[in-house]
Amino acid sequence: MTQSQDTDKWFPFEWGEPVVVEKVVADRPGYAKLRTVRSICAVIGIVCWVFAAVLLVHVVLVAAGASPGHGFAAFVTNWAGIINLGTSGLFPVGNEALAVLANEGLAAVLWLVIGALLTNLISRIALPADQRRGWYRRDRHTAIRR
Protein backbone atom coordinates (compact mmCIF):
# COMPACT_ATOMS: atom_id res chain seq x y z
CA MET A 1 0.00 0.00 0.00
CA THR A 2 1.44 3.34 -0.99
CA GLN A 3 1.39 6.41 1.16
CA SER A 4 -1.23 8.19 -0.97
CA GLN A 5 -3.59 5.21 -0.64
CA ASP A 6 -2.99 5.19 3.09
CA THR A 7 -3.80 8.90 3.47
CA ASP A 8 -6.97 8.58 1.35
CA LYS A 9 -8.51 6.50 4.13
CA TRP A 10 -8.53 9.32 6.67
CA PHE A 11 -8.47 12.33 4.34
CA PRO A 12 -11.70 12.18 2.26
CA PHE A 13 -11.09 15.44 0.37
CA GLU A 14 -9.32 15.92 -2.89
CA TRP A 15 -6.03 17.76 -2.68
CA GLY A 16 -6.51 21.43 -3.42
CA GLU A 17 -10.10 21.62 -2.13
CA PRO A 18 -10.76 24.01 0.74
CA VAL A 19 -11.18 22.06 3.96
CA VAL A 20 -12.67 24.92 5.94
CA VAL A 21 -15.58 26.86 4.56
CA GLU A 22 -15.83 30.34 6.02
CA LYS A 23 -19.22 31.91 6.54
CA VAL A 24 -19.75 35.62 6.92
CA VAL A 25 -21.97 36.08 9.95
CA ALA A 26 -21.53 39.83 10.13
CA ASP A 27 -24.11 40.20 7.36
CA ARG A 28 -26.92 38.80 9.51
CA PRO A 29 -29.43 41.45 10.57
CA GLY A 30 -28.84 42.54 14.14
CA TYR A 31 -25.42 40.95 14.42
CA ALA A 32 -23.69 44.22 15.36
CA LYS A 33 -26.26 44.86 18.07
CA LEU A 34 -25.93 41.32 19.40
CA ARG A 35 -22.15 41.57 19.49
CA THR A 36 -22.26 45.00 21.18
CA VAL A 37 -24.70 43.88 23.86
CA ARG A 38 -22.74 40.72 24.59
CA SER A 39 -19.48 42.70 24.75
CA ILE A 40 -21.01 45.17 27.22
CA CYS A 41 -22.33 42.30 29.32
CA ALA A 42 -18.91 40.64 29.26
CA VAL A 43 -17.21 43.83 30.44
CA ILE A 44 -19.74 44.22 33.26
CA GLY A 45 -19.21 40.60 34.28
CA ILE A 46 -15.42 40.94 34.26
CA VAL A 47 -15.50 44.15 36.32
CA CYS A 48 -17.81 42.62 38.93
CA TRP A 49 -15.70 39.47 39.18
CA VAL A 50 -12.52 41.54 39.56
CA PHE A 51 -14.12 43.59 42.35
CA ALA A 52 -15.23 40.40 44.12
CA ALA A 53 -11.73 38.93 43.72
CA VAL A 54 -10.09 42.07 45.18
CA LEU A 55 -12.40 41.88 48.19
CA LEU A 56 -11.62 38.21 48.70
CA VAL A 57 -7.88 38.83 48.39
CA HIS A 58 -8.23 41.51 51.08
CA VAL A 59 -10.05 39.02 53.32
CA VAL A 60 -7.21 36.53 52.85
CA LEU A 61 -4.55 39.18 53.55
CA VAL A 62 -6.28 40.28 56.77
CA ALA A 63 -6.85 36.68 57.90
CA ALA A 64 -3.21 35.82 57.20
CA GLY A 65 -2.01 38.89 59.12
CA ALA A 66 -0.27 40.62 56.23
CA SER A 67 1.63 43.79 57.04
CA PRO A 68 -0.57 46.80 56.19
CA GLY A 69 2.53 48.81 55.32
CA HIS A 70 3.49 46.51 52.46
CA GLY A 71 2.79 47.99 49.02
CA PHE A 72 0.58 45.18 47.71
CA ALA A 73 -1.39 44.91 50.95
CA ALA A 74 -1.88 48.69 51.03
CA PHE A 75 -3.02 48.70 47.40
CA VAL A 76 -5.55 45.92 48.00
CA THR A 77 -6.76 47.52 51.24
CA ASN A 78 -7.26 50.86 49.48
CA TRP A 79 -9.26 49.27 46.66
CA ALA A 80 -11.27 47.13 49.07
CA GLY A 81 -12.21 50.28 50.99
CA ILE A 82 -13.46 51.89 47.78
CA ILE A 83 -15.49 48.95 46.42
CA ASN A 84 -16.95 47.46 49.62
CA LEU A 85 -20.41 48.95 48.94
CA GLY A 86 -20.59 50.47 52.40
CA THR A 87 -20.52 47.13 54.19
CA SER A 88 -17.53 47.96 56.41
CA GLY A 89 -18.71 47.91 60.00
CA LEU A 90 -22.02 46.24 59.11
CA PHE A 91 -21.26 43.17 61.23
CA PRO A 92 -19.37 44.28 64.35
CA VAL A 93 -17.46 41.22 65.47
CA GLY A 94 -14.72 41.25 68.11
CA ASN A 95 -12.17 39.55 65.88
CA GLU A 96 -10.91 41.76 63.02
CA ALA A 97 -10.46 38.86 60.62
CA LEU A 98 -14.02 37.63 61.16
CA ALA A 99 -15.40 41.16 60.77
CA VAL A 100 -13.55 41.62 57.48
CA LEU A 101 -14.68 38.17 56.32
CA ALA A 102 -18.33 38.91 57.07
CA ASN A 103 -18.38 42.49 55.77
CA GLU A 104 -16.30 42.12 52.63
CA GLY A 105 -17.53 38.60 51.93
CA LEU A 106 -21.02 40.06 51.76
CA ALA A 107 -19.78 42.84 49.48
CA ALA A 108 -18.13 40.27 47.16
CA VAL A 109 -21.35 38.27 46.91
CA LEU A 110 -23.27 41.50 46.26
CA TRP A 111 -20.90 42.40 43.40
CA LEU A 112 -21.52 39.01 41.79
CA VAL A 113 -25.29 39.37 42.19
CA ILE A 114 -25.19 42.93 40.81
CA GLY A 115 -23.19 41.76 37.79
CA ALA A 116 -25.57 38.88 37.09
CA LEU A 117 -28.65 41.08 37.44
CA LEU A 118 -27.23 43.83 35.23
CA THR A 119 -26.18 41.51 32.43
CA ASN A 120 -29.51 39.69 32.54
CA LEU A 121 -31.46 42.96 32.52
CA ILE A 122 -29.41 44.44 29.67
CA SER A 123 -29.83 41.27 27.59
CA ARG A 124 -33.57 41.16 28.20
CA ILE A 125 -34.07 44.80 27.29
CA ALA A 126 -31.68 45.13 24.37
CA LEU A 127 -32.02 41.78 22.58
CA PRO A 128 -35.00 40.08 20.98
CA ALA A 129 -36.06 36.77 22.52
CA ASP A 130 -34.49 34.60 19.82
CA GLN A 131 -31.03 36.13 20.32
CA ARG A 132 -30.86 35.86 24.11
CA ARG A 133 -28.91 33.09 25.71
CA GLY A 134 -31.26 30.23 26.46
CA TRP A 135 -31.99 29.02 29.96
CA TYR A 136 -33.55 25.62 30.04
CA ARG A 137 -35.51 23.85 32.73
CA ARG A 138 -36.86 20.35 32.95
CA ASP A 139 -40.59 20.06 32.91
CA ARG A 140 -42.26 16.72 32.32
CA HIS A 141 -39.20 15.29 30.60
CA THR A 142 -38.97 18.07 28.00
CA ALA A 143 -36.73 21.06 27.70
CA ILE A 144 -38.63 24.32 27.50
CA ARG A 145 -36.95 27.53 26.47
CA ARG A 146 -37.99 30.47 28.60
N, C-alpha and C positions, 0 to 999 in steps of 0.2 A: 504494500500500500504506500503510495507516495504521500508526500506532505500535503499537497493540495487536496487530495482526496480525504485526508485525515481532517483538515480544517473545514471542509465542506459539511462535515457532520454537525459541528457546533456553530458554524457561521452561515446562516441560511441566506444571506444577501449576496448579490453579485458584487464583485469588486468595482468600486467607482460609484456605487449608489450611496446616497446620503443615508446614514444610519439614524440620525436624529432629525426629526422634522420639527422646525420651530414654528410656533403659532404666535401671532401678534394678538395679545390680549388687551393692549392699550386702546384698541379700536372699539371695544365694547362700550355701549352707552353706560355712563355712570362709573366707569372704572377709575377715573381721576378722583371722583368724590369718595369712592370706597377706599382707595389707597390713602387719601388725605385723612379720612376719619380714623382708619386703622393706625396710621402713623401717630396721630394725636393721642389716641388711646394707648399706644405703646409707650410714648413719652411720659404720659401721666402714670402709667403703671411702673415704669422704671424709676421715676422720681419718688413715688410713694414707697417702693421697695428699698431704695437707697436711704430714705429717711428712717424707715423701720430698722434697717441694718445699722445705721449710725447710733440709734438709740440702744439697740441691743449690744453693740460694741461698748458703749458707755456703761451699760449695766455690768458687763463682764469686767471692764477695767476697775470699776468701783468695788465689785465683789472680790477681785483679786488683790485689791489694795495697791493699785498703781500710783506712782508718785504724781500728784497733780501739777507739779512744776515741770514735768517732762513735756516736750513739745507736742508729741502725738497725743498724749493724754489731755493736754490743755486744748488742743484743736478739737478733739472729739467732745470734750466737756462744753466748750463754747457752742458748737453746733447743736449738741443735745439740749442746751438751754434755750436755743432759738426755736427748735422744732418740736418741743415737748407738748405743744397744744395746751399749755397752762395746767398741766397735770402735776407739776412739782408742788409738793406739799399737800396733795389731795389725800393721801393715806399717811397720816403721821404714825410712824412706827419707830420704836426706840432704836433699833439697829439701822444704821445708815444704808447698808447694803440691801436690806429688805425693803426699806422705803424707796430706794432708787429702783429696785426690781419691780415693785408694785406700781409706782408712778410712771416710770418710763416704759415698762412693759405694757401698761394700758395704752400709752401714747403710741407705741409701735403697732399694737393691734388696731387702734383707731386709724392710723395712717393706711394700713392695708384695707380696712373696710371702706375708708374714704376713696381710695384708688379704685376699688372694685365697683363701688356705687357710681362714681363719676364715669368710668369707662362704659358701664352698662347703660347709664342714662344717655350719654352722648351717642352711643350706637343706636339706641332705640329712637332717639329724636332725629338723628341725621341720616339714618339708612332705612331704605325700604325693607319690609319683612323678609323678602327673599335673599337679601344680601347680608343679613345679620348672621352672626355665628349661631349655629343651632344648639339648643340645649334639649336633650332628650330625657324622657322619663318612661318608666315601664308602667304600662297600664293594660291589664288583661292580656299579657304576652305580646303586646305590639308596641312598637316605638312610635310615639306621637311627637311631632315637632310643635313646640310652643311658639 
